[in-house]
Amino acid sequence: MQEVDETAAEREPVACGHETVLLVEDEQIVRDLAQEVLKQYGYTVMCAIDGEEGLRVCKEFEGHIDLMITDVVMPRMSGRELVEQVALLRPNTRVLYMSGFTDDAIVRHGLLNEEFAFIQKPFSPQTLATKARELLDR
């Protein structure tokens, strides 16, 4: 799992973007903050309150979704389950997982020891923007 070095990310200026991001987060305060940050950096942001809604957005949205940022632990459908289903519909969409849980919870959701992009909550606005830009530029 790739984690972000908060201090290094906060030192560098972050390039703005124009891509479309799907943000899937069940906590409204986190969702609202992340949406605002991403919009300030120039991204078009669509939000979903859980994995089921995120999957629905992926099925119904006719445009390109460049990046999906999803919480790992959510009710009804985990971030991992969502990503597996979205990969079938949109194989070119990049994914950033986020979680406020410990490594143990991440292991139980099947993410540790694999090459997934990950950001630990809480994160700074600049760290979120930096990680999004890094994934989009790959």
Secondary structure, 3 states (H helix, E strand, C coil): CECCCHHHHHHCCCCCCCCEEEEECCCHHHHHHHHHHHHHCCCEEEEECCHHHHHHHHHHCCCCCCEEEEECCCCCCCHHHHHHHHHHHCCCCEEEEEECCCHHHHHHCCCCCCCCEEEECCCCHHHHHHHHHHHHHC
